[in-house]
Amino acid sequence: MTEPTILHAVFTARPGLGDRVAGLLADFAAVVRAEEGNVVFDASRLVEDPDRFFVYEVYRDAAAFQAHLASPAGVPFNAALQELIVEPSSQLTFLRRI
């Protein structure tokens, strides 16, 4: 059985831009959830710091994740996100199911 690709991403909105990041992320989430190989795309804001975002993603397998990375929506999303967040890009952590 092929293992799913599982990861989480975290990033911080620049001061005053949290709602813009949330809107951008909500729109992107709808696109990603429609991808054939996506299993979960769950985007959240931290309660204690609403400028911090946490995204949990699961893809059917490595090929589905690569298809996600190559999707036409990803490039403009990441370019727009980069302008709105403190970090140079979202910080990814890959996980393995136990």
N, CA, C and O atoms as CSV, one atom per row, in Angstrom:
chain,resi,resn,atom,element,x,y,z
A,1,MET,N,N,0.840,-1.194,0.000
A,1,MET,CA,C,0.000,0.000,0.000
A,1,MET,C,C,0.880,1.252,0.000
A,1,MET,O,O,1.867,1.321,0.733
A,2,THR,N,N,0.527,2.217,-0.805
A,2,THR,CA,C,1.276,3.458,-0.908
A,2,THR,C,C,0.975,4.344,0.290
A,2,THR,O,O,-0.174,4.493,0.704
A,3,GLU,N,N,2.037,4.928,0.836
A,3,GLU,CA,C,1.847,5.824,1.983
A,3,GLU,C,C,1.341,7.186,1.527
A,3,GLU,O,O,1.742,7.675,0.471
A,4,PRO,N,N,0.473,7.794,2.307
A,4,PRO,CA,C,0.055,9.153,1.981
A,4,PRO,C,C,1.195,10.138,2.286
A,4,PRO,O,O,2.081,9.860,3.094
A,5,THR,N,N,1.143,11.272,1.626
A,5,THR,CA,C,2.042,12.372,1.967
A,5,THR,C,C,1.275,13.270,2.923
A,5,THR,O,O,0.198,13.769,2.595
A,6,ILE,N,N,1.845,13.471,4.121
A,6,ILE,CA,C,1.189,14.240,5.185
A,6,ILE,C,C,2.134,15.349,5.615
A,6,ILE,O,O,3.329,15.115,5.793
A,7,LEU,N,N,1.613,16.537,5.780
A,7,LEU,CA,C,2.454,17.643,6.222
A,7,LEU,C,C,1.607,18.693,6.915
A,7,LEU,O,O,0.380,18.712,6.810
A,8,HIS,N,N,2.309,19.570,7.631
A,8,HIS,CA,C,1.639,20.768,8.103
A,8,HIS,C,C,2.509,21.962,7.758
A,8,HIS,O,O,3.734,21.868,7.681
A,9,ALA,N,N,1.847,23.072,7.555
A,9,ALA,CA,C,2.518,24.325,7.226
A,9,ALA,C,C,2.115,25.359,8.269
A,9,ALA,O,O,0.965,25.399,8.706
A,10,VAL,N,N,3.064,26.187,8.659
A,10,VAL,CA,C,2.771,27.294,9.568
A,10,VAL,C,C,3.367,28.570,8.983
A,10,VAL,O,O,4.403,28.550,8.319
A,11,PHE,N,N,2.690,29.665,9.248
A,11,PHE,CA,C,3.184,30.970,8.816
A,11,PHE,C,C,2.456,32.051,9.592
A,11,PHE,O,O,1.409,31.809,10.191
A,12,THR,N,N,3.028,33.251,9.574
A,12,THR,CA,C,2.525,34.375,10.357
A,12,THR,C,C,2.220,35.547,9.435
A,12,THR,O,O,3.071,35.971,8.653
A,13,ALA,N,N,1.006,36.064,9.532
A,13,ALA,CA,C,0.641,37.240,8.736
A,13,ALA,C,C,1.408,38.461,9.245
A,13,ALA,O,O,1.670,38.594,10.440
A,14,ARG,N,N,1.754,39.333,8.327
A,14,ARG,CA,C,2.334,40.630,8.723
A,14,ARG,C,C,1.268,41.385,9.516
A,14,ARG,O,O,0.075,41.152,9.321
A,15,PRO,N,N,1.682,42.285,10.404
A,15,PRO,CA,C,0.716,43.024,11.226
A,15,PRO,C,C,-0.369,43.682,10.371
A,15,PRO,O,O,-0.088,44.364,9.386
A,16,GLY,N,N,-1.610,43.454,10.783
A,16,GLY,CA,C,-2.758,44.034,10.101
A,16,GLY,C,C,-3.225,43.285,8.863
A,16,GLY,O,O,-4.201,43.695,8.234
A,17,LEU,N,N,-2.547,42.187,8.495
A,17,LEU,CA,C,-2.898,41.479,7.263
A,17,LEU,C,C,-3.504,40.094,7.505
A,17,LEU,O,O,-3.701,39.334,6.557
A,18,GLY,N,N,-3.798,39.764,8.754
A,18,GLY,CA,C,-4.326,38.441,9.067
A,18,GLY,C,C,-5.609,38.103,8.334
A,18,GLY,O,O,-5.772,36.975,7.870
A,19,ASP,N,N,-6.522,39.055,8.220
A,19,ASP,CA,C,-7.783,38.766,7.533
A,19,ASP,C,C,-7.568,38.563,6.039
A,19,ASP,O,O,-8.263,37.757,5.420
A,20,ARG,N,N,-6.618,39.279,5.455
A,20,ARG,CA,C,-6.306,39.078,4.028
A,20,ARG,C,C,-5.715,37.689,3.810
A,20,ARG,O,O,-6.056,37.002,2.847
A,21,VAL,N,N,-4.824,37.283,4.717
A,21,VAL,CA,C,-4.247,35.939,4.613
A,21,VAL,C,C,-5.351,34.898,4.748
A,21,VAL,O,O,-5.382,33.929,3.990
A,22,ALA,N,N,-6.250,35.086,5.698
A,22,ALA,CA,C,-7.346,34.137,5.909
A,22,ALA,C,C,-8.211,34.020,4.657
A,22,ALA,O,O,-8.598,32.915,4.275
A,23,GLY,N,N,-8.516,35.133,4.022
A,23,GLY,CA,C,-9.320,35.105,2.805
A,23,GLY,C,C,-8.612,34.402,1.663
A,23,GLY,O,O,-9.218,33.597,0.956
A,24,LEU,N,N,-7.332,34.701,1.479
A,24,LEU,CA,C,-6.535,34.051,0.444
A,24,LEU,C,C,-6.479,32.548,0.683
A,24,LEU,O,O,-6.630,31.752,-0.244
A,25,LEU,N,N,-6.262,32.176,1.927
A,25,LEU,CA,C,-6.155,30.767,2.294
A,25,LEU,C,C,-7.491,30.038,2.118
A,25,LEU,O,O,-7.511,28.891,1.670
A,26,ALA,N,N,-8.584,30.678,2.459
A,26,ALA,CA,C,-9.903,30.057,2.290
A,26,ALA,C,C,-10.188,29.786,0.815
A,26,ALA,O,O,-10.702,28.723,0.466
A,27,ASP,N,N,-9.857,30.732,-0.040
A,27,ASP,CA,C,-10.059,30.538,-1.476
A,27,ASP,C,C,-9.187,29.396,-1.999
A,27,ASP,O,O,-9.653,28.563,-2.776
A,28,PHE,N,N,-7.926,29.359,-1.573
A,28,PHE,CA,C,-7.006,28.318,-2.020
A,28,PHE,C,C,-7.441,26.947,-1.497
A,28,PHE,O,O,-7.323,25.945,-2.202
A,29,ALA,N,N,-7.937,26.907,-0.273
A,29,ALA,CA,C,-8.384,25.642,0.314
A,29,ALA,C,C,-9.477,25.007,-0.543
A,29,ALA,O,O,-9.476,23.793,-0.746
A,30,ALA,N,N,-10.397,25.806,-1.040
A,30,ALA,CA,C,-11.472,25.272,-1.880
A,30,ALA,C,C,-10.904,24.640,-3.154
A,30,ALA,O,O,-11.397,23.608,-3.610
A,31,VAL,N,N,-9.878,25.253,-3.721
A,31,VAL,CA,C,-9.243,24.722,-4.933
A,31,VAL,C,C,-8.520,23.417,-4.622
A,31,VAL,O,O,-8.661,22.437,-5.353
A,32,VAL,N,N,-7.745,23.403,-3.535
A,32,VAL,CA,C,-6.968,22.209,-3.188
A,32,VAL,C,C,-7.881,21.042,-2.854
A,32,VAL,O,O,-7.613,19.910,-3.257
A,33,ARG,N,N,-8.946,21.303,-2.128
A,33,ARG,CA,C,-9.871,20.218,-1.758
A,33,ARG,C,C,-10.509,19.561,-2.974
A,33,ARG,O,O,-10.959,18.418,-2.899
A,34,ALA,N,N,-10.550,20.280,-4.095
A,34,ALA,CA,C,-11.114,19.732,-5.325
A,34,ALA,C,C,-10.092,18.912,-6.117
A,34,ALA,O,O,-10.459,18.230,-7.073
A,35,GLU,N,N,-8.822,18.971,-5.731
A,35,GLU,CA,C,-7.803,18.186,-6.431
A,35,GLU,C,C,-8.064,16.700,-6.203
A,35,GLU,O,O,-8.428,16.282,-5.104
A,36,GLU,N,N,-7.875,15.923,-7.245
A,36,GLU,CA,C,-8.200,14.501,-7.211
A,36,GLU,C,C,-7.433,13.748,-6.122
A,36,GLU,O,O,-7.987,12.837,-5.507
A,37,GLY,N,N,-6.180,14.105,-5.871
A,37,GLY,CA,C,-5.374,13.369,-4.900
A,37,GLY,C,C,-5.370,13.933,-3.497
A,37,GLY,O,O,-4.694,13.395,-2.621
A,38,ASN,N,N,-6.114,15.014,-3.259
A,38,ASN,CA,C,-6.151,15.601,-1.923
A,38,ASN,C,C,-7.130,14.842,-1.043
A,38,ASN,O,O,-8.256,14.555,-1.451
A,39,VAL,N,N,-6.689,14.519,0.172
A,39,VAL,CA,C,-7.538,13.840,1.151
A,39,VAL,C,C,-8.023,14.839,2.200
A,39,VAL,O,O,-9.201,14.848,2.557
A,40,VAL,N,N,-7.103,15.687,2.695
A,40,VAL,CA,C,-7.433,16.688,3.715
A,40,VAL,C,C,-6.658,17.967,3.421
A,40,VAL,O,O,-5.468,17.924,3.109
A,41,PHE,N,N,-7.328,19.083,3.520
A,41,PHE,CA,C,-6.675,20.397,3.524
A,41,PHE,C,C,-7.434,21.211,4.542
A,41,PHE,O,O,-8.511,21.732,4.251
A,42,ASP,N,N,-6.877,21.325,5.746
A,42,ASP,CA,C,-7.558,21.954,6.872
A,42,ASP,C,C,-6.742,23.152,7.331
A,42,ASP,O,O,-5.662,22.993,7.900
A,43,ALA,N,N,-7.254,24.343,7.085
A,43,ALA,CA,C,-6.549,25.581,7.429
A,43,ALA,C,C,-7.181,26.214,8.663
A,43,ALA,O,O,-8.403,26.309,8.771
A,44,SER,N,N,-6.328,26.646,9.594
A,44,SER,CA,C,-6.799,27.215,10.861
A,44,SER,C,C,-5.954,28.416,11.266
A,44,SER,O,O,-4.817,28.589,10.826
A,45,ARG,N,N,-6.557,29.243,12.125
A,45,ARG,CA,C,-5.832,30.340,12.787
A,45,ARG,C,C,-5.684,29.959,14.248
A,45,ARG,O,O,-6.574,29.332,14.823
A,46,LEU,N,N,-4.582,30.328,14.845
A,46,LEU,CA,C,-4.395,30.050,16.264
A,46,LEU,C,C,-5.289,30.974,17.087
A,46,LEU,O,O,-5.362,32.175,16.826
A,47,VAL,N,N,-5.956,30.414,18.067
A,47,VAL,CA,C,-6.857,31.191,18.919
A,47,VAL,C,C,-6.083,32.269,19.668
A,47,VAL,O,O,-6.518,33.419,19.736
A,48,GLU,N,N,-4.933,31.893,20.232
A,48,GLU,CA,C,-4.180,32.849,21.051
A,48,GLU,C,C,-3.379,33.853,20.229
A,48,GLU,O,O,-2.884,34.838,20.778
A,49,ASP,N,N,-3.242,33.621,18.914
A,49,ASP,CA,C,-2.509,34.534,18.037
A,49,ASP,C,C,-3.100,34.422,16.630
A,49,ASP,O,O,-2.597,33.651,15.813
A,50,PRO,N,N,-4.159,35.181,16.336
A,50,PRO,CA,C,-4.863,35.024,15.072
A,50,PRO,C,C,-4.055,35.410,13.829
A,50,PRO,O,O,-4.525,35.214,12.708
A,51,ASP,N,N,-2.865,35.948,14.009
A,51,ASP,CA,C,-1.994,36.203,12.866
A,51,ASP,C,C,-1.149,34.977,12.514
A,51,ASP,O,O,-0.440,34.979,11.508
A,52,ARG,N,N,-1.225,33.928,13.345
A,52,ARG,CA,C,-0.512,32.666,13.068
A,52,ARG,C,C,-1.487,31.680,12.444
A,52,ARG,O,O,-2.625,31.538,12.891
A,53,PHE,N,N,-1.021,31.008,11.411
A,53,PHE,CA,C,-1.854,30.066,10.668
A,53,PHE,C,C,-1.229,28.684,10.688
A,53,PHE,O,O,-0.007,28.535,10.697
A,54,PHE,N,N,-2.100,27.667,10.695
A,54,PHE,CA,C,-1.690,26.266,10.710
A,54,PHE,C,C,-2.516,25.552,9.651
A,54,PHE,O,O,-3.745,25.616,9.659
A,55,VAL,N,N,-1.831,24.873,8.744
A,55,VAL,CA,C,-2.517,24.138,7.675
A,55,VAL,C,C,-2.073,22.686,7.743
A,55,VAL,O,O,-0.878,22.393,7.721
A,56,TYR,N,N,-3.038,21.778,7.825
A,56,TYR,CA,C,-2.780,20.341,7.856
A,56,TYR,C,C,-3.226,19.771,6.524
A,56,TYR,O,O,-4.366,19.970,6.104
A,57,GLU,N,N,-2.306,19.044,5.845
A,57,GLU,CA,C,-2.580,18.543,4.509
A,57,GLU,C,C,-2.285,17.052,4.418
A,57,GLU,O,O,-1.297,16.573,4.975
A,58,VAL,N,N,-3.140,16.323,3.719
A,58,VAL,CA,C,-2.913,14.910,3.436
A,58,VAL,C,C,-3.216,14.691,1.958
A,58,VAL,O,O,-4.260,15.098,1.449
A,59,TYR,N,N,-2.273,14.036,1.286
A,59,TYR,CA,C,-2.436,13.675,-0.123
A,59,TYR,C,C,-2.361,12.166,-0.236
A,59,TYR,O,O,-1.656,11.515,0.535
A,60,ARG,N,N,-3.080,11.611,-1.188
A,60,ARG,CA,C,-3.184,10.164,-1.355
A,60,ARG,C,C,-1.816,9.490,-1.376
A,60,ARG,O,O,-1.643,8.425,-0.782
A,61,ASP,N,N,-0.844,10.098,-2.053
A,61,ASP,CA,C,0.497,9.525,-2.174
A,61,ASP,C,C,1.446,10.626,-2.659
A,61,ASP,O,O,1.040,11.775,-2.835
A,62,ALA,N,N,2.705,10.262,-2.869
A,62,ALA,CA,C,3.704,11.248,-3.299
A,62,ALA,C,C,3.349,11.839,-4.658
A,62,ALA,O,O,3.563,13.030,-4.884
A,63,ALA,N,N,2.814,11.034,-5.560
A,63,ALA,CA,C,2.442,11.532,-6.880
A,63,ALA,C,C,1.333,12.585,-6.778
A,63,ALA,O,O,1.359,13.589,-7.491
A,64,ALA,N,N,0.370,12.356,-5.900
A,64,ALA,CA,C,-0.711,13.332,-5.704
A,64,ALA,C,C,-0.166,14.632,-5.124
A,64,ALA,O,O,-0.625,15.716,-5.483
A,65,PHE,N,N,0.813,14.524,-4.226
A,65,PHE,CA,C,1.425,15.733,-3.674
A,65,PHE,C,C,2.193,16.480,-4.756
A,65,PHE,O,O,2.126,17.707,-4.824
A,66,GLN,N,N,2.917,15.761,-5.595
A,66,GLN,CA,C,3.645,16.408,-6.693
A,66,GLN,C,C,2.672,17.087,-7.658
A,66,GLN,O,O,2.952,18.178,-8.155
A,67,ALA,N,N,1.542,16.453,-7.922
A,67,ALA,CA,C,0.515,17.065,-8.776
A,67,ALA,C,C,-0.008,18.343,-8.127
A,67,ALA,O,O,-0.257,19.335,-8.812
A,68,HIS,N,N,-0.173,18.318,-6.810
A,68,HIS,CA,C,-0.602,19.517,-6.085
A,68,HIS,C,C,0.423,20.635,-6.261
A,68,HIS,O,O,0.056,21.778,-6.534
A,69,LEU,N,N,1.695,20.311,-6.105
A,69,LEU,CA,C,2.745,21.322,-6.242
A,69,LEU,C,C,2.779,21.913,-7.654
A,69,LEU,O,O,3.111,23.085,-7.832
A,70,ALA,N,N,2.439,21.111,-8.638
A,70,ALA,CA,C,2.477,21.553,-10.034
A,70,ALA,C,C,1.177,22.212,-10.497
A,70,ALA,O,O,1.088,22.678,-11.633
A,71,SER,N,N,0.181,22.251,-9.632
A,71,SER,CA,C,-1.118,22.794,-10.056
A,71,SER,C,C,-0.999,24.280,-10.379
A,71,SER,O,O,-0.214,24.987,-9.747
A,72,PRO,N,N,-1.763,24.757,-11.350
A,72,PRO,CA,C,-1.685,26.160,-11.759
A,72,PRO,C,C,-2.046,27.141,-10.639
A,72,PRO,O,O,-1.569,28.276,-10.654
A,73,ALA,N,N,-2.860,26.743,-9.685
A,73,ALA,CA,C,-3.287,27.653,-8.614
A,73,ALA,C,C,-2.181,27.892,-7.593
A,73,ALA,O,O,-2.183,28.920,-6.917
A,74,GLY,N,N,-1.243,26.967,-7.469
A,74,GLY,CA,C,-0.221,27.062,-6.432
A,74,GLY,C,C,0.733,28.224,-6.589
A,74,GLY,O,O,1.059,28.888,-5.604
A,75,VAL,N,N,1.187,28.487,-7.795
A,75,VAL,CA,C,2.173,29.555,-8.010
A,75,VAL,C,C,1.609,30.921,-7.621
A,75,VAL,O,O,2.252,31.633,-6.849
A,76,PRO,N,N,0.429,31.320,-8.124
A,76,PRO,CA,C,-0.086,32.629,-7.706
A,76,PRO,C,C,-0.430,32.695,-6.218
A,76,PRO,O,O,-0.260,33.738,-5.587
A,77,PHE,N,N,-0.916,31.580,-5.657
A,77,PHE,CA,C,-1.209,31.571,-4.219
A,77,PHE,C,C,0.065,31.824,-3.422
A,77,PHE,O,O,0.086,32.697,-2.554
A,78,ASN,N,N,1.125,31.073,-3.706
A,78,ASN,CA,C,2.367,31.221,-2.946
A,78,ASN,C,C,2.998,32.596,-3.142
A,78,ASN,O,O,3.567,33.152,-2.203
A,79,ALA,N,N,2.905,33.148,-4.340
A,79,ALA,CA,C,3.436,34.490,-4.585
A,79,ALA,C,C,2.666,35.527,-3.769
A,79,ALA,O,O,3.266,36.416,-3.164
A,80,ALA,N,N,1.346,35.413,-3.754
A,80,ALA,CA,C,0.527,36.353,-2.975
A,80,ALA,C,C,0.775,36.176,-1.486
A,80,ALA,O,O,0.890,37.158,-0.753
A,81,LEU,N,N,0.857,34.919,-1.031
A,81,LEU,CA,C,1.082,34.645,0.389
A,81,LEU,C,C,2.415,35.224,0.846
A,81,LEU,O,O,2.498,35.818,1.921
A,82,GLN,N,N,3.443,35.058,0.048
A,82,GLN,CA,C,4.786,35.523,0.416
A,82,GLN,C,C,4.797,37.021,0.722
A,82,GLN,O,O,5.558,37.475,1.577
A,83,GLU,N,N,3.963,37.782,0.033
A,83,GLU,CA,C,3.893,39.226,0.261
A,83,GLU,C,C,3.175,39.580,1.563
A,83,GLU,O,O,3.329,40.685,2.083
A,84,LEU,N,N,2.385,38.631,2.090
A,84,LEU,CA,C,1.532,38.921,3.247
A,84,LEU,C,C,2.049,38.348,4.563
A,84,LEU,O,O,1.505,38.649,5.625
A,85,ILE,N,N,3.100,37.522,4.502
A,85,ILE,CA,C,3.569,36.856,5.723
A,85,ILE,C,C,4.961,37.304,6.124
A,85,ILE,O,O,5.719,37.845,5.319
A,86,VAL,N,N,5.276,37.067,7.382
A,86,VAL,CA,C,6.558,37.459,7.969
A,86,VAL,C,C,7.694,36.582,7.444
A,86,VAL,O,O,8.764,37.081,7.098
A,87,GLU,N,N,7.454,35.279,7.388
A,87,GLU,CA,C,8.482,34.329,6.961
A,87,GLU,C,C,8.711,34.449,5.450
A,87,GLU,O,O,7.848,34.957,4.733
A,88,PRO,N,N,9.879,33.981,4.958
A,88,PRO,CA,C,10.117,33.997,3.509
A,88,PRO,C,C,9.137,33.096,2.752
A,88,PRO,O,O,8.839,33.347,1.584
A,89,SER,N,N,8.638,32.057,3.411
A,89,SER,CA,C,7.622,31.161,2.844
A,89,SER,C,C,7.013,30.383,4.004
A,89,SER,O,O,7.490,30.464,5.136
A,90,SER,N,N,5.957,29.629,3.715
A,90,SER,CA,C,5.375,28.817,4.781
A,90,SER,C,C,6.392,27.762,5.212
A,90,SER,O,O,7.150,27.240,4.395
A,91,GLN,N,N,6.392,27.463,6.500
A,91,GLN,CA,C,7.336,26.499,7.070
A,91,GLN,C,C,6.675,25.129,7.083
A,91,GLN,O,O,5.693,24.913,7.794
A,92,LEU,N,N,7.222,24.197,6.289
A,92,LEU,CA,C,6.614,22.879,6.132
A,92,LEU,C,C,7.262,21.849,7.044
A,92,LEU,O,O,8.479,21.842,7.226
A,93,THR,N,N,6.437,20.981,7.614
A,93,THR,CA,C,6.898,19.833,8.393
A,93,THR,C,C,6.188,18.612,7.831
A,93,THR,O,O,4.958,18.550,7.815
A,94,PHE,N,N,6.975,17.637,7.368
A,94,PHE,CA,C,6.388,16.414,6.833
A,94,PHE,C,C,6.240,15.393,7.949
A,94,PHE,O,O,7.088,15.296,8.835
A,95,LEU,N,N,5.158,14.636,7.895
A,95,LEU,CA,C,4.797,13.696,8.948
A,95,LEU,C,C,4.632,12.300,8.370
A,95,LEU,O,O,4.409,12.130,7.171
A,96,ARG,N,N,4.745,11.308,9.238
A,96,ARG,CA,C,4.477,9.913,8.851
A,96,ARG,C,C,3.466,9.348,9.819
A,96,ARG,O,O,3.632,9.452,11.035
A,97,ARG,N,N,2.425,8.755,9.290
A,97,ARG,CA,C,1.375,8.144,10.105
A,97,ARG,C,C,1.936,6.947,10.866
A,97,ARG,O,O,2.755,6.197,10.337
A,98,ILE,N,N,1.492,6.772,12.107
A,98,ILE,CA,C,1.923,5.609,12.898
A,98,ILE,C,C,0.757,4.676,13.130
A,98,ILE,O,O,0.914,3.640,13.774
